[in-house]
Amino acid sequence: VLVPKDAVVLGQSPTVFVAQAAGGNSVVKPVPVKMESAHGLWVAISGDVKAGDLVIVEGNERVRPGQQVRPQTKEIPRPE
């Protein structure tokens, strides 16, 4: 899966945060990932993330697992 580099939070293990539907709400789920190749401002990742998941890009450093969020989708141009 290709995500903006800003989506990956670095720490003991690279992680992305996904907004996951839960009982009519969306909650934050941390997903450990492995960073693969970089493509400009994008990075290929592998892990339990699939195309179509709502990956949190803005504010991802402030969210906590299980926190309720109101995701707003935003199209970010992908590299050619």
Beta strands, then each sheet from edge to edge (+ up, - down):
strand 1: 2-4
strand 2: 15-22
strand 3: 25-39
strand 4: 42-47
strand 5: 54-55
strand 6: 68-69
sheet 1: 1+ 4- 3+ 2- 5+
sheet 2: 1+ 4- 3+ 6-
end
